[in-house]
Amino acid sequence: MDTPLDPTQRLRAAGYDIDFSAVAGGRLRCVGYGLHHDPAGMSIEEIVCFEGASDPSDESILLALRLPCGREGLSAAAYGADTPAADVKVLHRLPPM
């Protein structure tokens, strides 16, 4: 099983150089630039799910996203019952693959 670092390194090498974090209102903030983006206008290029080796409830998800302008980045979140409310709103706003 991959560790979270393996797919992150692979996707970084493929050009996914922006880090996104969920903020209130169901938007994604570009960590490096401080800009906020509406996830409804993004496309999901890849989804990677992780399950903890010692605790199956320790789950996370990594999303490879593309902005309408063509820039690409990554967003990571807890997955399952522990998903923060801001991440849930973002996940609901993203268009289906």
MDTraj code that builds the backbone (N, CA, C; nanometers):
import mdtraj as md
import numpy as np

residues = "MET ASP THR PRO LEU ASP PRO THR GLN ARG LEU ARG ALA ALA GLY TYR ASP ILE ASP PHE SER ALA VAL ALA GLY GLY ARG LEU ARG CYS VAL GLY TYR GLY LEU HIS HIS ASP PRO ALA GLY MET SER ILE GLU GLU ILE VAL CYS PHE GLU GLY ALA SER ASP PRO SER ASP GLU SER ILE LEU LEU ALA LEU ARG LEU PRO CYS GLY ARG GLU GLY LEU SER ALA ALA ALA TYR GLY ALA ASP THR PRO ALA ALA ASP VAL LYS VAL LEU HIS ARG LEU PRO PRO MET".split()
xyz = np.array([
    [0.0840, -0.1175, 0.0000],
    [0.0000, 0.0000, 0.0000],
    [0.0890, 0.1244, 0.0000],
    [0.0503, 0.2238, -0.0784],
    [0.1233, 0.3498, -0.0809],
    [0.1086, 0.4226, 0.0520],
    [0.2095, 0.4993, 0.0864],
    [0.1971, 0.5928, 0.1966],
    [0.1513, 0.7252, 0.1362],
    [0.0980, 0.8189, 0.2165],
    [0.0546, 0.9466, 0.1583],
    [0.1647, 1.0201, 0.0835],
    [0.2901, 0.9988, 0.1220],
    [0.4003, 1.0687, 0.0567],
    [0.4234, 1.0199, -0.0863],
    [0.4054, 0.8901, -0.1124],
    [0.4317, 0.8361, -0.2461],
    [0.3474, 0.9033, -0.3550],
    [0.2134, 0.9037, -0.3453],
    [0.1356, 0.9677, -0.4514],
    [0.1537, 1.1197, -0.4535],
    [0.1794, 1.1794, -0.3368],
    [0.2032, 1.3234, -0.3343],
    [0.3282, 1.3566, -0.4155],
    [0.4351, 1.2818, -0.3965],
    [0.5581, 1.3054, -0.4729],
    [0.5348, 1.2816, -0.6221],
    [0.4610, 1.1768, -0.6549],
    [0.4323, 1.1458, -0.7960],
    [0.3520, 1.2593, -0.8603],
    [0.2496, 1.3073, -0.7896],
    [0.1657, 1.4137, -0.8448],
    [0.2409, 1.5469, -0.8503],
    [0.3250, 1.5744, -0.7531],
    [0.4087, 1.6962, -0.7579],
    [0.4980, 1.6918, -0.8821],
    [0.5581, 1.5768, -0.9080],
    [0.6447, 1.5619, -1.0253],
    [0.5665, 1.5795, -1.1550],
    [0.4357, 1.5512, -1.1513],
    [0.3513, 1.5654, -1.2700],
    [0.2964, 1.7073, -1.2858],
    [0.3319, 1.7985, -1.1933],
    [0.2915, 1.9379, -1.2090],
    [0.1860, 1.9887, -1.1126],
    [0.1423, 1.9071, -1.0196],
    [0.0433, 1.9505, -0.9213],
    [0.1167, 2.0257, -0.8107],
    [0.1413, 2.1546, -0.8356],
    [0.2299, 2.2313, -0.7487],
    [0.1594, 2.3266, -0.6523],
    [0.0281, 2.3317, -0.6545],
    [-0.0474, 2.4183, -0.5642],
    [-0.1011, 2.3341, -0.4496],
    [-0.0985, 2.3890, -0.3285],
    [-0.1607, 2.3241, -0.2133],
    [-0.2900, 2.3981, -0.1814],
    [-0.3998, 2.3235, -0.1719],
    [-0.5288, 2.3808, -0.1380],
    [-0.5700, 2.3364, 0.0010],
    [-0.6404, 2.4239, 0.0717],
    [-0.7011, 2.3866, 0.1990],
    [-0.8441, 2.4384, 0.2001],
    [-0.9330, 2.3622, 0.2594],
    [-1.0734, 2.4005, 0.2672],
    [-1.0905, 2.5128, 0.3678],
    [-1.1762, 2.6084, 0.3325],
    [-1.2104, 2.7184, 0.4229],
    [-1.3618, 2.7290, 0.4310],
    [-1.4082, 2.8084, 0.5234],
    [-1.5525, 2.8256, 0.5425],
    [-1.6205, 2.8661, 0.4126],
    [-1.7434, 2.8251, 0.3978],
    [-1.8195, 2.8603, 0.2789],
    [-1.8016, 2.7650, 0.1633],
    [-1.7331, 2.6533, 0.1857],
    [-1.7169, 2.5545, 0.0797],
    [-1.6197, 2.5959, -0.0286],
    [-1.5205, 2.6757, 0.0058],
    [-1.4217, 2.7199, -0.0915],
    [-1.2856, 2.6596, -0.0596],
    [-1.1985, 2.6601, -0.1591],
    [-1.0619, 2.6130, -0.1414],
    [-0.9682, 2.7326, -0.1467],
    [-0.8777, 2.7384, -0.0510],
    [-0.7788, 2.8456, -0.0444],
    [-0.6465, 2.7923, -0.0974],
    [-0.5873, 2.8667, -0.1870],
    [-0.4525, 2.8358, -0.2355],
    [-0.3563, 2.8781, -0.1258],
    [-0.2901, 2.7813, -0.0657],
    [-0.2056, 2.8080, 0.0499],
    [-0.0929, 2.9057, 0.0159],
    [-0.0303, 2.8921, -0.0982],
    [0.0839, 2.9767, -0.1334],
    [0.0481, 3.1187, -0.1731],
    [-0.0714, 3.1377, -0.2294],
    [-0.1082, 3.2685, -0.2824],
    [-0.2216, 3.3350, -0.2054],
    [-0.2914, 3.2595, -0.1213],
    [-0.4012, 3.3153, -0.0434],
    [-0.5297, 3.3367, -0.1212],
    [-0.5326, 3.2972, -0.2469],
    [-0.6531, 3.3136, -0.3278],
    [-0.7547, 3.2057, -0.2938],
    [-0.8821, 3.2421, -0.3021],
    [-0.9895, 3.1458, -0.2768],
    [-1.0521, 3.1064, -0.4098],
    [-1.0856, 2.9785, -0.4229],
    [-1.1420, 2.9257, -0.5470],
    [-1.2700, 2.8498, -0.5172],
    [-1.3635, 2.8574, -0.6101],
    [-1.4874, 2.7814, -0.5993],
    [-1.4608, 2.6417, -0.6545],
    [-1.4751, 2.5376, -0.5715],
    [-1.4475, 2.4023, -0.6201],
    [-1.5424, 2.3574, -0.7310],
    [-1.6574, 2.4210, -0.7427],
    [-1.7519, 2.3815, -0.8477],
    [-1.6936, 2.4035, -0.9870],
    [-1.5955, 2.4933, -1.0005],
    [-1.5340, 2.5193, -1.1295],
    [-1.4080, 2.4381, -1.1557],
    [-1.3702, 2.3541, -1.0613],
    [-1.2501, 2.2720, -1.0754],
    [-1.2861, 2.1346, -1.1307],
    [-1.1854, 2.0649, -1.1762],
    [-1.2080, 1.9256, -1.2154],
    [-1.1184, 1.8364, -1.1302],
    [-1.1715, 1.7202, -1.0956],
    [-1.0960, 1.6206, -1.0200],
    [-1.0216, 1.5349, -1.1208],
    [-0.8907, 1.5348, -1.1125],
    [-0.8082, 1.4569, -1.2042],
    [-0.7756, 1.3187, -1.1481],
    [-0.7649, 1.3094, -1.0160],
    [-0.7318, 1.1814, -0.9523],
    [-0.7729, 1.1878, -0.8053],
    [-0.8122, 1.0733, -0.7520],
    [-0.8436, 1.0595, -0.6098],
    [-0.7601, 0.9447, -0.5549],
    [-0.6924, 0.9698, -0.4433],
    [-0.6141, 0.8665, -0.3761],
    [-0.6667, 0.8568, -0.2329],
    [-0.7084, 0.7373, -0.1932],
    [-0.7585, 0.7151, -0.0574],
    [-0.6565, 0.6335, 0.0210],
    [-0.6440, 0.6659, 0.1486],
    [-0.5502, 0.5973, 0.2366],
    [-0.6233, 0.5463, 0.3591],
    [-0.5847, 0.4306, 0.4053],
    [-0.6360, 0.3738, 0.5297],
    [-0.5165, 0.3499, 0.6205],
    [-0.5309, 0.3885, 0.7465],
    [-0.4212, 0.3717, 0.8408],
    [-0.3807, 0.2264, 0.8543],
    [-0.2524, 0.2001, 0.8652],
    [-0.2013, 0.0632, 0.8757],
    [-0.2451, -0.0038, 1.0047],
    [-0.2530, 0.0715, 1.1122],
    [-0.2893, 0.0107, 1.2402],
    [-0.4326, 0.0404, 1.2816],
    [-0.4958, 0.1392, 1.2183],
    [-0.6316, 0.1765, 1.2553],
    [-0.7122, 0.2016, 1.1285],
    [-0.8016, 0.1096, 1.0906],
    [-0.8787, 0.1269, 0.9675],
    [-0.9639, 0.2534, 0.9661],
    [-0.9933, 0.3100, 1.0837],
    [-1.0729, 0.4326, 1.0839],
    [-0.9861, 0.5566, 1.0589],
    [-0.8549, 0.5382, 1.0505],
    [-0.7621, 0.6467, 1.0229],
    [-0.7510, 0.6598, 0.8704],
    [-0.8484, 0.7271, 0.8109],
    [-0.8556, 0.7377, 0.6663],
    [-0.8332, 0.8810, 0.6212],
    [-0.7719, 0.8953, 0.5036],
    [-0.7549, 1.0269, 0.4438],
    [-0.7710, 1.0152, 0.2927],
    [-0.7919, 1.1298, 0.2308],
    [-0.8121, 1.1349, 0.0873],
    [-0.7235, 1.2459, 0.0306],
    [-0.6660, 1.2211, -0.0855],
    [-0.5850, 1.3196, -0.1561],
    [-0.6513, 1.3422, -0.2914],
    [-0.6825, 1.4674, -0.3212],
    [-0.7466, 1.5017, -0.4478],
    [-0.6491, 1.5791, -0.5355],
    [-0.6320, 1.5339, -0.6570],
    [-0.5552, 1.6081, -0.7569],
    [-0.6566, 1.6902, -0.8367],
    [-0.6442, 1.8222, -0.8296],
    [-0.7444, 1.9122, -0.8870],
    [-0.6846, 2.0005, -0.9951],
    [-0.7698, 2.0365, -1.0914],
    [-0.7291, 2.1286, -1.1981],
    [-0.8233, 2.2494, -1.1944],
    [-0.7625, 2.3675, -1.1930],
    [-0.8381, 2.4924, -1.1996],
    [-0.8816, 2.5186, -1.3439],
    [-0.9846, 2.6013, -1.3646],
    [-1.0250, 2.6336, -1.5018],
    [-0.9123, 2.6937, -1.5859],
    [-0.8159, 2.7621, -1.5220],
    [-0.7039, 2.8225, -1.5950],
    [-0.5975, 2.7197, -1.6346],
    [-0.6130, 2.5943, -1.5869],
    [-0.5189, 2.4888, -1.6210],
    [-0.4176, 2.4576, -1.5122],
    [-0.4032, 2.5446, -1.4119],
    [-0.3108, 2.5164, -1.3008],
    [-0.3625, 2.3965, -1.2228],
    [-0.2712, 2.3227, -1.1618],
    [-0.3071, 2.1995, -1.0910],
    [-0.2542, 2.2023, -0.9486],
    [-0.3293, 2.1381, -0.8595],
    [-0.2866, 2.1336, -0.7207],
    [-0.3495, 2.0182, -0.6461],
    [-0.3168, 2.0117, -0.5170],
    [-0.3596, 1.9003, -0.4320],
    [-0.4354, 1.9505, -0.3106],
    [-0.5335, 1.8726, -0.2710],
    [-0.6076, 1.8985, -0.1481],
    [-0.6173, 1.7677, -0.0724],
    [-0.5853, 1.7712, 0.0568],
    [-0.5917, 1.6515, 0.1403],
    [-0.6876, 1.6757, 0.2549],
    [-0.7554, 1.5680, 0.2981],
    [-0.8500, 1.5801, 0.4094],
    [-0.8667, 1.4448, 0.4764],
    [-0.9116, 1.4515, 0.6014],
    [-0.9546, 1.3290, 0.6674],
    [-1.0759, 1.2782, 0.5907],
    [-1.0985, 1.1487, 0.5946],
    [-1.2072, 1.0884, 0.5188],
    [-1.2883, 1.0017, 0.6127],
    [-1.4189, 1.0137, 0.6045],
    [-1.5056, 0.9338, 0.6896],
    [-1.5697, 1.0195, 0.7966],
    [-1.5969, 0.9587, 0.9112],
    [-1.6680, 1.0274, 1.0186],
    [-1.5916, 1.1480, 1.0727],
    [-1.4599, 1.1511, 1.0582],
    [-1.3790, 1.2604, 1.1117],
    [-1.3524, 1.3726, 1.0114],
    [-1.4180, 1.3711, 0.8978],
    [-1.3959, 1.4747, 0.7979],
    [-1.4439, 1.6089, 0.8514],
    [-1.3571, 1.7106, 0.8535],
    [-1.3979, 1.8433, 0.9009],
    [-1.5109, 1.9017, 0.8148],
    [-1.5955, 1.9819, 0.8758],
    [-1.7118, 2.0390, 0.8070],
    [-1.6722, 2.1175, 0.6824],
    [-1.5620, 2.1941, 0.6876],
    [-1.5191, 2.2717, 0.5710],
    [-1.4839, 2.1794, 0.4541],
    [-1.4191, 2.0663, 0.4827],
    [-1.3858, 1.9705, 0.3769],
    [-1.5106, 1.9049, 0.3197],
    [-1.6083, 1.8752, 0.4036],
    [-1.7339, 1.8156, 0.3556],
    [-1.8014, 1.9094, 0.2557],
    [-1.8056, 2.0383, 0.2885],
    [-1.8679, 2.1349, 0.1978],
    [-1.7946, 2.1409, 0.0648],
    [-1.6618, 2.1390, 0.0698],
    [-1.5832, 2.1415, -0.0544],
    [-1.6110, 2.0156, -0.1362],
    [-1.6101, 1.9006, -0.0714],
    [-1.6330, 1.7735, -0.1431],
    [-1.7700, 1.7723, -0.2096],
    [-1.8701, 1.8315, -0.1471],
    [-2.0035, 1.8389, -0.2074],
    [-2.0081, 1.9356, -0.3255],
    [-1.9229, 2.0348, -0.3273],
    [-1.9229, 2.1340, -0.4343],
    [-1.8415, 2.0910, -0.5565],
    [-1.7481, 1.9985, -0.5382],
    [-1.6676, 1.9543, -0.6520],
    [-1.7551, 1.8796, -0.7522],
    [-1.7342, 1.9034, -0.8806],
    [-1.8103, 1.8290, -0.9815],
    [-1.7673, 1.6822, -0.9834],
    [-1.8571, 1.5926, -1.0255],
    [-1.8193, 1.4512, -1.0347],
    [-1.7111, 1.4299, -1.1392],
    [-1.6368, 1.3223, -1.1226],
    [-1.5296, 1.2889, -1.2173],
    [-1.5891, 1.2494, -1.3508],
])
top = md.Topology()
chain = top.add_chain()
for i, resn in enumerate(residues, 1):
    res = top.add_residue(resn, chain, resSeq=i)
    for name in ("N", "CA", "C"):
        top.add_atom(name, md.element.get_by_symbol(name[0]), res)
traj = md.Trajectory(xyz[None], top)
